[in-house]
Amino acid sequence: MSEITLEEKIRVRAFALWQQDGSLEGCADEYWHMARVLVEKEMAAPGAAQTGDPEVPAPV
């Protein structure tokens, strides 16, 4: 099974953010940027667990 690429992680997160905000039209770039920042921050966190949900803290 292949590993999910950074671009795919960002795309999934951007889509989720867009849906949470009511699927606003014409805001794709803003959601992509927000998602990219969040995904990169998660990846940079030491010992970051892959929970799939940024609101769920990593297990200790």
N, C-alpha and C positions, 0 to 999 in steps of 0.2 A: 504494500500500500504506500502511495507516495505521500510525502510530507506536504502540508499546506504551505503555500508560498506567502510571503509578506503581503503581496498585492491582494491575494485572496482573503487574508485575514482583515485587511483594511476594507475591502469591498463588503464583506459580511458585516463588519462593525458599522460602516457608514450606512448600510441599508437598515440596520436595527435602529440606529439613531434617528434616521429619517422617518421611520415608521412611528417611533415613540413621539415624535414632534408633530404627528398628524399628516405625514406624507406631503410636505410643502413642495410646490412646484418651483423650479428654477433655482434650487439651492444645492445642487449636486457638489459643486466645488467646496462649499463651506462644510458639508458633511464629510467629504473625503478628507479635508484637512483635519477636522476634529478627530475623525477615526484614526488617521495616521499618527497624530500626536498621542492618542490613548494607547494604540498598539505598540508604538515604539517605546513608550514609557513602561508598559508592562514587560516588554522584552528586556529592557535595561535593568529592571528591578532585580537585585540579587536574590536568588532562590525563588524566583517567581514560579508559582504553580500554574499549570494550564487548566484552570477551572472552566473556561469558556464564558464566564460572567465576571466582568470587571468589578462588580459590586460585592462579590463574594470574596472574603479574605482567604488567603492561602492557608492551608492547614499547617499547624505547628507541630 
